[in-house]
Amino acid sequence: MRATVFAAGTDAPPKFISLKWKLLCVAVTLLALFFVFRHIPPASLLATFRTMRVGWFLGAVLLYGLMFVPAAWRWHLALRVNDSVVNPSATVRFSIIGHFFYLVLFGGAGGDTAKATVYARRYRLPTAKILAAVSLDRLMGSGALVVVAAIAFAVTGAHGGFAGTKSLGISHSAWWLLLLLPIAVVALVLLKRSHHESIFHRFAVAFLDSGKRLVKSPKIVLQGFFCSVLMQIAINAVLALNLQAVSHAPIPWVQLVWTFPLITAISGLPITMAGIGARDGAAIALLGWCGVAAADAEAMSLLTLCVSAFWGVVGGFVLWREPNTPAR
């Protein structure tokens, strides 16, 4: 078996994620799954899977793989801004490897740090510099989620999709989503000013510093944003394909299109293992408001996990195939 071996003499790798945080993620995941399966009879869920249409699921698997094209493009742009590009092949490989780390290291923070560290050691580059590229990659994608979500809310609102869900308090406007941006900025600033050298502190420092570089590169911003929009559309389409695969009842697409960006955002929070539990709970709650059966929503969530895990295995294989010596 081959695996990447870090060379001596380079800067020490940052700590990916603490044991306490891992245990907390495991605990939250198990608790979330307990509440999910407490309200879904296993027989109902099994019946849903027995009648699933495999073609739609395979379409989701293929589409998820195609999503690595804009993902690699955006990663390449981030590396170029930080003067760390090696070659397109390396960019594509480490985009897929990054997904493997995302799955096994409990989300974006640990996964991004691992990808940056392995990339830096493989090509003898400063780890801090690649961390800045990783955070820049995330920065270019952060606005796309808000924009795609706002469009989805607008589409549903324009077709009266919120008429029966006034309790959500979102039937008139989706502009409240824009509050997420200043909240995120404040959180990053506070993390940067903190003296605790955690992974989140380092991520915040690199994230904000990379943002300053983006201001000076408007073409990079536009290209990165375009890639991010394609990725958001793709992941939302994966959810839709998986829901189509398991649901035999008419699906009110216009009424529920707004749920997909929120399910994606919630599943990406670094509080559970690979979004397990968080994605399930969000899917059942949000799709349930739109009339989708809980068993169908949970089956969609589990199929999405299978899609993500499949490409995570591919990423692990790519990592295993990486040469065991740093490139010269």
PyMOL commands that set and color helices and strands:
alter all, ss='L'
color gray80, all
select helices_A, chain A and resi 19-38+42-50+54-66+68-81+88-104+108-122+127-158+166-168+175-193+199-215+218-246+253-256+259-267+278-289+294-320
alter helices_A, ss='H'
color red, helices_A
deselect
rebuild
show_as cartoon
